[in-house]
Amino acid sequence: MLRKILAAALILTPVLSYGWTSASGKSLIKLPINRLVTMPTARVMPSGLTDLEFRFEPDGVMRYGVQFGIFDWLTIGVSHGFEHYIGTDKFHGQKSPGFLLKYSLCRESKWGPAVSLGADTQGWGTYGNNPIGPGKRYLYKAPGIFLAASKNVYCRCFGVVGFHGGLNYSAFENKDDNTPNLYIGTDRCLWKWFSAAVEYNFALNDDDNDAYGNGGYVSGLFRFNHPTGWTLEFLFIDFASENKFTAEESRAVRFIFPMEVKNY
């Protein structure tokens, strides 16, 4: 119960802090397109835009991927990576790539959120045999099949705040715990090119005796958006709860480089 109260407080913190917005009331920081911290938002990429993503995670994990805006209502992506590229353990590549498919069911309106349905098979951390249960899995499970909702709310005092939430089912890593899951989160422009986000993954699909998690995952990030478009993020995964195999939070760095394939 204490962890849930802490998670709620962390999620509300960005809302209670004053941020910098333009005179028109629009935040100069673009809200995240595909992921809040580790979980998907309902945002889809505009047609003709491409994101190149590089992630550096604990235990010498490096991943890279590309995401395409095929249509204004459809985003697809693929990712691959290597484990133990730094350290003394055996260096090896990810056995199978991760895939992303996101279909926009409806766009955000004045009173309603954007809603998307999709699948994301890319998890976080090392991938291998579950030492306490059946099957193979990532340290932090991939979202799997998900239904996500996102809504921006503008307040004269607080500026633009993004609220996100969703349901997901880890269809590809469900042998140790096959329960559907919930997650919520928020993001906030702090000042000019800087923003922050925090999410609470309830980890209902990761709290059985044979699973890794315990009490849900609270994760956050600080984001720097360069005026030319590229993004640098510092991520802190599971920093306020407990994982059975990690005594401290997992820290990661993510680079995102946008490219425009066509001019419209």
C-alpha positions as a LaTeX table, in Angstrom:
\begin{tabular}{lrrr}
\hline
Residue & $x$ (\AA) & $y$ (\AA) & $z$ (\AA) \\
\hline
Met1 & 0.00 & 0.00 & 0.00 \\
Leu2 & 2.85 & 2.37 & 0.83 \\
Arg3 & 4.42 & 1.82 & $-2.59$ \\
Lys4 & 1.13 & 2.63 & $-4.31$ \\
Ile5 & 0.81 & 5.86 & $-2.33$ \\
Leu6 & 4.39 & 6.75 & $-3.24$ \\
Ala7 & 3.70 & 5.98 & $-6.90$ \\
Ala8 & 0.61 & 8.20 & $-6.90$ \\
Ala9 & 2.59 & 11.03 & $-5.31$ \\
Leu10 & 5.35 & 10.69 & $-7.91$ \\
Ile11 & 2.84 & 10.73 & $-10.75$ \\
Leu12 & 1.19 & 13.87 & $-9.40$ \\
Thr13 & 4.46 & 15.69 & $-8.78$ \\
Pro14 & 4.90 & 16.96 & $-12.35$ \\
Val15 & 1.35 & 18.30 & $-12.28$ \\
Leu16 & 2.06 & 20.37 & $-9.20$ \\
Ser17 & 5.25 & 21.91 & $-10.56$ \\
Tyr18 & 5.27 & 25.05 & $-12.68$ \\
Gly19 & 6.56 & 24.62 & $-16.23$ \\
Trp20 & 7.52 & 26.90 & $-19.11$ \\
Thr21 & 5.10 & 27.22 & $-22.05$ \\
Ser22 & 4.86 & 29.53 & $-25.00$ \\
Ala23 & 2.50 & 32.50 & $-25.12$ \\
Ser24 & $-0.02$ & 30.43 & $-27.08$ \\
Gly25 & $-0.20$ & 27.93 & $-24.24$ \\
Lys26 & 1.49 & 25.18 & $-26.27$ \\
Ser27 & 4.41 & 23.37 & $-24.70$ \\
Leu28 & 7.61 & 23.76 & $-26.70$ \\
Ile29 & 8.54 & 20.20 & $-25.79$ \\
Lys30 & 6.94 & 17.56 & $-27.97$ \\
Leu31 & 5.20 & 14.94 & $-25.87$ \\
Pro32 & 6.48 & 11.38 & $-26.33$ \\
Ile33 & 5.29 & 9.62 & $-29.46$ \\
Asn34 & 5.74 & 5.94 & $-28.75$ \\
Arg35 & 6.71 & 5.38 & $-25.11$ \\
Leu36 & 6.26 & 7.24 & $-21.86$ \\
Val37 & 9.14 & 5.58 & $-19.98$ \\
Thr38 & 8.96 & 1.86 & $-20.76$ \\
Met39 & 5.25 & 1.51 & $-21.61$ \\
Pro40 & 3.48 & 2.69 & $-24.78$ \\
Thr41 & 1.41 & 5.83 & $-25.13$ \\
Ala42 & $-1.40$ & 6.26 & $-27.64$ \\
Arg43 & 0.67 & 8.58 & $-29.84$ \\
Val44 & 1.37 & 7.49 & $-33.40$ \\
Met45 & 3.98 & 8.98 & $-35.68$ \\
Pro46 & 2.85 & 11.24 & $-38.52$ \\
Ser47 & 3.10 & 9.78 & $-41.99$ \\
Gly48 & 6.55 & 10.11 & $-43.50$ \\
Leu49 & 8.45 & 10.46 & $-40.22$ \\
Thr50 & 11.03 & 7.98 & $-38.93$ \\
Asp51 & 12.69 & 7.66 & $-35.52$ \\
Leu52 & 16.06 & 5.98 & $-35.00$ \\
Glu53 & 16.40 & 4.83 & $-31.40$ \\
Phe54 & 19.45 & 3.65 & $-29.44$ \\
Arg55 & 19.20 & 2.29 & $-25.89$ \\
Phe56 & 22.01 & 1.53 & $-23.45$ \\
Glu57 & 20.76 & $-0.58$ & $-20.53$ \\
Pro58 & 22.32 & $-2.32$ & $-17.50$ \\
Asp59 & 24.43 & $-5.48$ & $-17.83$ \\
Gly60 & 25.97 & $-4.31$ & $-21.09$ \\
Val61 & 22.73 & $-4.35$ & $-23.06$ \\
Met62 & 22.64 & $-2.18$ & $-26.20$ \\
Arg63 & 19.59 & $-2.01$ & $-28.44$ \\
Tyr64 & 18.82 & $-0.10$ & $-31.59$ \\
Gly65 & 15.64 & 0.23 & $-33.57$ \\
Val66 & 13.71 & 2.17 & $-36.15$ \\
Gln67 & 10.07 & 3.25 & $-36.18$ \\
Phe68 & 8.09 & 4.43 & $-39.19$ \\
Gly69 & 4.94 & 6.49 & $-39.58$ \\
Ile70 & 3.40 & 4.51 & $-42.44$ \\
Phe71 & 0.13 & 6.43 & $-42.26$ \\
Asp72 & $-1.07$ & 9.06 & $-39.82$ \\
Trp73 & $-2.91$ & 6.24 & $-38.05$ \\
Leu74 & $-0.29$ & 3.47 & $-38.21$ \\
Thr75 & 3.21 & 3.16 & $-36.73$ \\
Ile76 & 5.45 & 0.13 & $-37.20$ \\
Gly77 & 8.90 & $-0.57$ & $-35.80$ \\
Val78 & 11.63 & $-3.15$ & $-35.42$ \\
Ser79 & 14.48 & $-3.39$ & $-32.91$ \\
His80 & 17.49 & $-5.59$ & $-32.25$ \\
Gly81 & 20.32 & $-5.60$ & $-29.77$ \\
Phe82 & 23.30 & $-7.13$ & $-28.05$ \\
Glu83 & 23.91 & $-8.27$ & $-24.49$ \\
His84 & 27.17 & $-8.02$ & $-22.49$ \\
Tyr85 & 28.88 & $-5.83$ & $-25.10$ \\
Ile86 & 30.71 & $-4.39$ & $-22.06$ \\
Gly87 & 31.96 & $-6.66$ & $-19.29$ \\
Thr88 & 33.40 & $-10.16$ & $-18.94$ \\
Asp89 & 30.35 & $-12.29$ & $-19.82$ \\
Lys90 & 29.99 & $-13.78$ & $-23.28$ \\
Phe91 & 28.97 & $-11.21$ & $-25.87$ \\
His92 & 25.95 & $-12.26$ & $-27.93$ \\
Gly93 & 23.16 & $-10.82$ & $-30.01$ \\
Gln94 & 19.45 & $-10.85$ & $-29.31$ \\
Lys95 & 18.08 & $-14.10$ & $-30.79$ \\
Ser96 & 14.99 & $-12.53$ & $-32.32$ \\
Pro97 & 14.13 & $-8.92$ & $-33.13$ \\
Gly98 & 11.48 & $-6.96$ & $-31.33$ \\
Phe99 & 8.48 & $-5.65$ & $-33.25$ \\
Leu100 & 6.14 & $-2.72$ & $-32.74$ \\
Leu101 & 2.74 & $-2.23$ & $-34.35$ \\
Lys102 & 0.46 & 0.60 & $-33.25$ \\
Tyr103 & $-2.92$ & 1.44 & $-34.80$ \\
Ser104 & $-4.75$ & 4.64 & $-33.87$ \\
Leu105 & $-8.40$ & 3.94 & $-33.04$ \\
Cys106 & $-9.21$ & 7.61 & $-32.50$ \\
Arg107 & $-7.34$ & 10.90 & $-32.28$ \\
Glu108 & $-7.27$ & 13.20 & $-29.31$ \\
Ser109 & $-10.09$ & 15.73 & $-29.21$ \\
Lys110 & $-10.95$ & 18.61 & $-26.93$ \\
Trp111 & $-12.78$ & 16.33 & $-24.52$ \\
Gly112 & $-11.54$ & 12.86 & $-25.38$ \\
Pro113 & $-8.17$ & 11.07 & $-25.34$ \\
Ala114 & $-6.27$ & 9.49 & $-28.19$ \\
Val115 & $-6.69$ & 5.71 & $-28.14$ \\
Ser116 & $-4.46$ & 3.16 & $-29.84$ \\
Leu117 & $-4.30$ & $-0.62$ & $-30.11$ \\
Gly118 & $-1.01$ & $-2.37$ & $-30.74$ \\
Ala119 & 1.66 & $-4.91$ & $-29.93$ \\
Asp120 & 5.23 & $-4.40$ & $-28.69$ \\
Thr121 & 7.49 & $-7.42$ & $-28.20$ \\
Gln122 & 10.63 & $-5.56$ & $-27.04$ \\
Gly123 & 11.33 & $-5.80$ & $-23.32$ \\
Trp124 & 14.03 & $-4.24$ & $-21.13$ \\
Gly125 & 17.17 & $-5.78$ & $-19.67$ \\
Thr126 & 18.72 & $-9.15$ & $-20.41$ \\
Tyr127 & 16.72 & $-11.98$ & $-21.97$ \\
Gly128 & 17.05 & $-15.60$ & $-20.91$ \\
Asn129 & 15.68 & $-18.49$ & $-18.89$ \\
Asn130 & 13.58 & $-17.57$ & $-15.89$ \\
Pro131 & 15.67 & $-18.87$ & $-12.94$ \\
Ile132 & 12.64 & $-19.23$ & $-10.68$ \\
Gly133 & 9.95 & $-20.34$ & $-13.11$ \\
Pro134 & 9.14 & $-21.70$ & $-16.56$ \\
Gly135 & 9.87 & $-20.05$ & $-19.87$ \\
Lys136 & 12.16 & $-17.30$ & $-21.12$ \\
Arg137 & 11.64 & $-13.61$ & $-20.53$ \\
Tyr138 & 13.17 & $-10.13$ & $-20.27$ \\
Leu139 & 14.04 & $-8.73$ & $-16.87$ \\
Tyr140 & 11.20 & $-6.26$ & $-17.45$ \\
Lys141 & 8.58 & $-7.82$ & $-19.68$ \\
Ala142 & 7.64 & $-6.37$ & $-23.04$ \\
Pro143 & 4.20 & $-4.74$ & $-23.12$ \\
Gly144 & 2.90 & $-7.38$ & $-25.53$ \\
Ile145 & $-0.59$ & $-6.62$ & $-26.77$ \\
Phe146 & $-1.81$ & $-3.26$ & $-25.45$ \\
Leu147 & $-4.61$ & $-0.72$ & $-25.51$ \\
Ala148 & $-3.33$ & 2.77 & $-24.65$ \\
Ala149 & $-4.97$ & 6.15 & $-24.06$ \\
Ser150 & $-3.29$ & 9.61 & $-23.92$ \\
Lys151 & $-4.67$ & 13.08 & $-23.23$ \\
Asn152 & $-3.04$ & 16.51 & $-22.98$ \\
Val153 & $-4.58$ & 18.89 & $-20.47$ \\
Tyr154 & $-3.77$ & 22.60 & $-20.46$ \\
Cys155 & $-4.08$ & 24.68 & $-17.30$ \\
Arg156 & $-3.18$ & 28.37 & $-17.14$ \\
Cys157 & $-1.24$ & 27.77 & $-13.92$ \\
Phe158 & 0.50 & 24.48 & $-14.75$ \\
Gly159 & 0.82 & 24.56 & $-18.54$ \\
Val160 & 0.42 & 21.41 & $-20.64$ \\
Val161 & 0.40 & 18.07 & $-18.81$ \\
Gly162 & 0.13 & 14.72 & $-20.57$ \\
Phe163 & $-1.79$ & 11.88 & $-18.93$ \\
His164 & $-1.38$ & 8.30 & $-20.15$ \\
Gly165 & $-2.64$ & 4.87 & $-19.24$ \\
Gly166 & $-3.37$ & 1.50 & $-20.67$ \\
Leu167 & $-4.03$ & $-2.22$ & $-20.46$ \\
Asn168 & $-1.54$ & $-4.77$ & $-21.69$ \\
Tyr169 & $-1.09$ & $-8.52$ & $-21.91$ \\
Ser170 & 2.41 & $-9.97$ & $-22.24$ \\
Ala171 & 1.39 & $-12.69$ & $-24.65$ \\
Phe172 & 4.99 & $-13.67$ & $-25.42$ \\
Glu173 & 6.30 & $-13.90$ & $-21.83$ \\
Asn174 & 3.32 & $-15.23$ & $-19.91$ \\
Lys175 & 4.45 & $-18.67$ & $-18.69$ \\
Asp176 & 5.32 & $-17.45$ & $-15.19$ \\
Asp177 & 2.33 & $-15.09$ & $-14.82$ \\
Asn178 & $-0.37$ & $-14.67$ & $-17.47$ \\
Thr179 & $-2.43$ & $-11.98$ & $-15.75$ \\
Pro180 & $-3.44$ & $-8.88$ & $-17.77$ \\
Asn181 & $-1.74$ & $-5.70$ & $-16.57$ \\
Leu182 & $-2.43$ & $-1.98$ & $-16.00$ \\
Tyr183 & $-0.20$ & 1.10 & $-16.15$ \\
Ile184 & $-0.61$ & 4.85 & $-15.74$ \\
Gly185 & 1.70 & 7.84 & $-16.05$ \\
Thr186 & 2.19 & 11.51 & $-16.80$ \\
Asp187 & 4.71 & 13.76 & $-18.49$ \\
Arg188 & 5.43 & 17.44 & $-18.11$ \\
Cys189 & 7.50 & 20.17 & $-19.70$ \\
Leu190 & 9.77 & 21.57 & $-16.99$ \\
Trp191 & 11.63 & 24.37 & $-18.74$ \\
Lys192 & 12.30 & 25.12 & $-22.41$ \\
Trp193 & 13.93 & 21.98 & $-23.83$ \\
Phe194 & 13.67 & 19.88 & $-20.66$ \\
Ser195 & 10.80 & 17.61 & $-19.62$ \\
Ala196 & 10.15 & 14.72 & $-17.26$ \\
Ala197 & 7.89 & 11.69 & $-17.17$ \\
Val198 & 6.92 & 9.13 & $-14.57$ \\
Glu199 & 4.89 & 5.94 & $-14.87$ \\
Tyr200 & 3.54 & 3.28 & $-12.57$ \\
Asn201 & 3.40 & $-0.23$ & $-14.00$ \\
Phe202 & 1.17 & $-2.25$ & $-11.67$ \\
Ala203 & 3.09 & $-5.42$ & $-12.72$ \\
Leu204 & 0.02 & $-7.60$ & $-12.26$ \\
Asn205 & 1.63 & $-9.87$ & $-14.84$ \\
Asp206 & 4.82 & $-10.14$ & $-12.81$ \\
Asp207 & 3.90 & $-10.75$ & $-9.16$ \\
Asp208 & 3.40 & $-14.51$ & $-8.89$ \\
Asn209 & 5.85 & $-16.67$ & $-6.95$ \\
Asp210 & 7.51 & $-17.72$ & $-10.22$ \\
Ala211 & 7.78 & $-14.14$ & $-11.49$ \\
Tyr212 & 10.38 & $-11.42$ & $-10.92$ \\
Gly213 & 8.38 & $-8.42$ & $-9.77$ \\
Asn214 & 6.98 & $-7.34$ & $-6.45$ \\
Gly215 & 4.54 & $-4.49$ & $-5.84$ \\
Gly216 & 4.71 & $-2.89$ & $-9.28$ \\
Tyr217 & 7.35 & $-0.76$ & $-10.98$ \\
Val218 & 7.72 & 3.00 & $-10.57$ \\
Ser219 & 9.89 & 4.42 & $-13.36$ \\
Gly220 & 10.79 & 7.90 & $-14.53$ \\
Leu221 & 12.94 & 9.84 & $-16.96$ \\
Phe222 & 14.43 & 13.24 & $-17.63$ \\
Arg223 & 14.39 & 14.30 & $-21.27$ \\
Phe224 & 16.38 & 16.86 & $-23.22$ \\
Asn225 & 14.97 & 17.85 & $-26.60$ \\
His226 & 17.55 & 19.57 & $-28.76$ \\
Pro227 & 16.10 & 22.36 & $-30.94$ \\
Thr228 & 17.19 & 20.43 & $-34.05$ \\
Gly229 & 14.93 & 17.53 & $-33.04$ \\
Trp230 & 17.07 & 14.79 & $-31.48$ \\
Thr231 & 16.32 & 13.64 & $-27.94$ \\
Leu232 & 18.45 & 12.39 & $-25.04$ \\
Glu233 & 16.73 & 10.61 & $-22.15$ \\
Phe234 & 18.01 & 9.40 & $-18.77$ \\
Leu235 & 15.77 & 6.60 & $-17.46$ \\
Phe236 & 15.36 & 5.20 & $-13.95$ \\
Ile237 & 13.41 & 1.94 & $-14.03$ \\
Asp238 & 11.88 & 0.44 & $-10.89$ \\
Phe239 & 13.40 & 3.09 & $-8.64$ \\
Ala240 & 10.78 & 2.99 & $-5.84$ \\
Ser241 & 9.88 & $-0.69$ & $-5.59$ \\
Glu242 & 11.59 & $-4.06$ & $-5.41$ \\
Asn243 & 12.59 & $-6.61$ & $-8.03$ \\
Lys244 & 13.66 & $-10.04$ & $-6.86$ \\
Phe245 & 16.91 & $-9.89$ & $-8.84$ \\
Thr246 & 17.93 & $-6.23$ & $-8.60$ \\
Ala247 & 18.80 & $-4.48$ & $-5.35$ \\
Glu248 & 18.80 & $-1.03$ & $-7.02$ \\
Glu249 & 16.92 & 0.65 & $-9.83$ \\
Ser250 & 17.93 & 0.01 & $-13.42$ \\
Arg251 & 19.45 & 3.04 & $-15.14$ \\
Ala252 & 19.42 & 3.47 & $-18.90$ \\
Val253 & 20.11 & 6.05 & $-21.58$ \\
Arg254 & 18.06 & 6.46 & $-24.76$ \\
Phe255 & 18.85 & 8.50 & $-27.88$ \\
Ile256 & 16.16 & 9.26 & $-30.46$ \\
Phe257 & 17.00 & 10.78 & $-33.85$ \\
Pro258 & 14.01 & 11.79 & $-36.00$ \\
Met259 & 14.14 & 11.85 & $-39.79$ \\
Glu260 & 11.63 & 13.02 & $-42.33$ \\
Val261 & 11.34 & 10.61 & $-45.22$ \\
Lys262 & 9.03 & 12.76 & $-47.30$ \\
Asn263 & 7.92 & 16.35 & $-47.28$ \\
Tyr264 & 4.20 & 16.95 & $-47.11$ \\
\hline
\end{tabular}
